[in-house]
Amino acid sequence: MPLTKNELIKYLNPLEGQPLVENMVDPAVQVQPAGIDLSLQKIFRFVSSATVAFTQAETHLPEYEEVPFDEKGLALLVPGPYKLVVNEIVHLPPNLMGIAQPRSTMLRCGATVNTALWDPGYNGRSELLLVVHNPQGLQLAYQARVAQLCFYELSSSLGEGETYQGRYQGENVRAG
């Protein structure tokens, strides 16, 4: 079962260690009854092909081009796929995993947000896949809430070396 708002608040304000999620625009708005809304920081369009293979050494990510926001903080997106980077930085302890879904407003506007599983031990500012299906396009505002991340407790905590150690550890929070 997903963590409830009261349980989330305890993880957001731990007595020791890192908070579950930091860099929220407005926790009073983003902490929901069963998850935390993720807000938009950057949008990118795909500009090259990619290769996905069995090993990370053989996998090659595509190149991207940032989509700018206009003076009103809006980006007009034509139908197609986009990579989104969120504002929030997630720090998953060894006893929690995360699963995100699009906010229903996104679906009602003709857009989907796809995500992967957040493994225990993951730390970073995640990326999401937005697909605009609406043939008229979508205006997306800077800091719009686009997905809701729900957290699930594992039946037991993972031990040292069993948590996420992949190539996306620390993504979008590294200096430089």
Buried (B, 14 or more C-beta within 10 A) or exposed (E): EBBEEEBBEEBBEEEEEBBBBBBBBEBEEBBBEBBBBBBBBBBBBBEEEEEEEEEEEEEEEEEBEEBEBEEEEBBEBEBEEBBBBBBBBBBBBBBBBBBBBBBEEBEEBBBBBEBEEBBBBBBBBBBBBBBBEEEEBBEBBBBBBBBBBBBBBEEEEBEEEEBBEEEBBEBBEEEE
